[in-house]
Amino acid sequence: MAILTSLEDMVRAIAGSVMNAQHMVEKAQLANIASFFNDLHQPTVIELELPAIHSSAAPDSHYLYRVPVISLVPHSSLVIGEAEIELDVELGAFEEHERNGVHEGIIDQLGRAAPAERKAGLMVNPGSGGLADKAGNAAHIKLKLVATEKSEGLARLVDDVVKAQGPVAVSPRTPA
């Protein structure tokens, strides 16, 4: 006996799986970004002692230069830019389903254009697409999911952190 599901539910399940995978990638990226900050949520810094070369610097004077570590490494957002899924399914009958997930306030505003209370759904059997193809009762489905624009949040964060880098103090170098 064939297990039939609606094509809509199958597409929703595939899209949901891709979205969950993207969510896991984003969580890993957040953990990576968090590694550049300490427990007080301040940027982890490297302090460098550099020779002072400006015109008013005393000979052998140095200054402390504080560099946020996050500004020293490249950052790129990882996204599932494109997911392409191809499958063959056996076509089944149309079956009516209750329409859910429609906001009642919107339906009130739509008037005659409101969606019907019931909708038709195409039932498919994803497990026997190859066999159904031989009988002429199959469909080849190709889904292509594309990512949206990347967030500007990380770029702004790094920008603000980089603005805080710079000299801290000028001091004459003490002989060793």
QUIVEN-V356568 format. One record per helix or strand of 3 or more residues. SS is the DSSP state (H for helix, E for strand). FROM is the first residue (numbers start at 1). LEN is the number of residues. If there is no record, write none. Layout:
SS:FROM:LEN / SS:FROM:LEN
This chain:
H:7:28 / E:45:7 / E:61:8 / H:69:3 / E:82:17 / H:104:10 / E:118:8 / H:126:10 / E:138:9 / H:153:11 / E:166:7
